Amino acid sequence: MTAMTDRVIEEALSLPADIRLNLVEKLITSLNLPIDKDIDRLWAEEAERRISQIEAGEARLVPGEKVFSRIRAKYRK
């Protein structure tokens, strides 16, 4: 990275959280990525459903270490 980039990042990180969030949203929007509000809404609903299941004790949680270990073992060649 350039010194200017480092300086911009350092200054951005010193901003209050709400302003940083606004900055992130603007930067992401500037990338012109395809946006599908229906998909975003469905993912948000799914996240809320999963949180509810966890809080109600209905979900079986697996530690991340175990998940990644299984993935590595499955795809190791």
C-alpha positions as CSV (number, residue, x, y, z in Angstrom):
1,M,0.0,0.0,0.0
2,T,1.0,3.6,-0.5
3,A,1.6,6.0,2.3
4,M,-1.5,7.9,1.2
5,T,-3.6,4.7,1.4
6,D,-2.2,3.9,4.8
7,R,-3.1,7.5,6.0
8,V,-6.6,7.3,4.6
9,I,-7.2,3.9,6.3
10,E,-5.8,5.2,9.6
11,E,-8.0,8.2,9.5
12,A,-11.0,6.2,8.6
13,L,-10.4,3.8,11.5
14,S,-10.3,6.8,13.9
15,L,-13.9,7.8,12.9
16,P,-16.8,7.0,15.2
17,A,-18.5,3.6,14.4
18,D,-21.6,5.1,12.8
19,I,-19.6,7.2,10.4
20,R,-17.4,4.2,9.5
21,L,-20.5,2.2,8.8
22,N,-21.7,5.0,6.5
23,L,-18.3,5.0,4.8
24,V,-18.4,1.3,4.3
25,E,-21.8,1.4,2.7
26,K,-20.7,4.2,0.3
27,L,-17.5,2.3,-0.6
28,I,-19.5,-0.9,-1.3
29,T,-22.0,1.0,-3.3
30,S,-19.2,2.6,-5.4
31,L,-18.2,-0.9,-6.5
32,N,-21.4,-1.1,-8.5
33,L,-22.0,-4.7,-7.4
34,P,-25.3,-6.2,-8.4
35,I,-27.8,-5.6,-5.6
36,D,-30.9,-7.8,-5.0
37,K,-32.9,-6.5,-2.1
38,D,-35.1,-9.6,-2.1
39,I,-32.0,-11.8,-1.6
40,D,-30.7,-9.4,1.1
41,R,-34.1,-9.6,2.9
42,L,-34.2,-13.4,2.7
43,W,-30.7,-13.7,4.1
44,A,-31.6,-11.3,7.0
45,E,-34.7,-13.4,7.7
46,E,-32.6,-16.6,7.7
47,A,-30.1,-15.1,10.1
48,E,-32.9,-14.1,12.4
49,R,-34.4,-17.6,12.2
50,R,-31.1,-19.1,13.1
51,I,-30.5,-16.8,16.0
52,S,-34.0,-17.7,17.3
53,Q,-33.2,-21.4,17.1
54,I,-29.9,-20.9,18.9
55,E,-31.5,-18.8,21.7
56,A,-34.3,-21.4,22.1
57,G,-31.7,-24.2,22.3
58,E,-33.1,-25.9,19.1
59,A,-29.8,-25.7,17.2
60,R,-26.9,-28.1,17.5
61,L,-23.8,-25.9,17.4
62,V,-20.5,-27.2,16.1
63,P,-17.2,-25.4,17.0
64,G,-15.5,-23.8,14.0
65,E,-12.3,-25.8,14.5
66,K,-14.3,-29.0,14.1
67,V,-16.0,-27.8,11.0
68,F,-12.8,-26.7,9.3
69,S,-11.1,-29.9,10.3
70,R,-13.8,-31.9,8.6
71,I,-13.6,-29.8,5.5
72,R,-9.8,-30.2,5.3
73,A,-10.1,-34.0,5.8
74,K,-12.8,-34.2,3.1
75,Y,-11.0,-32.3,0.5
76,R,-7.4,-33.3,1.2
77,K,-6.0,-35.1,-1.7
